[in-house]
Amino acid sequence: MSTLHKHIIKTSNLSIGYASKKKKNTIASNLNIELTKGKLVCLLGKNGIGKSTLLRTLTKVQPALSGEIFINDCNLKDLNNLELSKSLSLVLTERLPENNLSVYELVALGRQPYTNWVGTLTEKDLHFIKTAFEQTNTTHLIKTKYYELSDGQLQKILIARALAQNTDIIVLDEPTAHLDLHHTIETFALLKKLASEFNKTIIVSTHEVNLALQLADELWLMTPSNFISGETEKLIVNNDLDTLFDSNLISFNKTLKQFTILKS
């Protein structure tokens, strides 16, 4: 198999959900995903459909109920946390704990998988930190305390920390949930740039459906009855977007390539 088409993420008959001693609560099953490097992927679906559960399972935050996940052809079960942190970085929406970290120190934490037990930064570490600030256009914020940042600035810095980690894959769960329109568009434009110019594989769950339709290379659609993945244009042609929302208020307009409000 050529390197060009190597699957950076692949799943085989994956089932996700929650298990207790008494029963399993399956949220989605038989998920077969094949993703190559350098793509911006948007995960879409209604609230409570299981988007975060899927991302937590793919990133080993929680176990799969059944099936297999492969990261760069390695079974996720066989990767320890340190090995995984050199292939995959995670950007979550939770607020950071109260502390006095500067923006530089926060981004430098992305190098933890590579530093020795003392946490000493090498020239290589410093290079990746500097590059992360440059790629996110945030060098001017280096000396700022992270708690002084706006929500939009903080989101960029958390992405910079993931870039400093120097992983092929970056996973983001609702990165624009607390951002205004300007910073939402700015964040998506940055993610698109990282995928197309720096060959990063970006997986982002989002409710910004129309932005996703404009910028994503691939879509993952989660519905109550199905999981559909593929190139955005193909899903539009195949009318797959019609299954995303079961609503008599909105519909997908193929000509405009966006969801529109139905007139009464």
Buried (B, 14 or more C-beta within 10 A) or exposed (E): EEEEEEBBBBBBEBBBBEBEEEEEEBBBBEBEBBBBBBBBBBBBBBEEBBBBBBBBBBBBEBEBBBBEBBBBEEEBEEBEEEEBBBBBBBBBBEEEEEEEBBBBEBBBBBBBBBBEEEEEBEEEBEEBBBBBBEBBEBEEBBEBBBEEBEEBBBBBBBBBBBBBBBBBBBBBBBBBBBBEEEBBBBBBEBBBBBBBEEEBBBBBBBBBBEBBBBBBBBBBBBBEEEBBBBEBEEBBEEEBBEBBBEEEEEBBEEEEBBBEEEEE
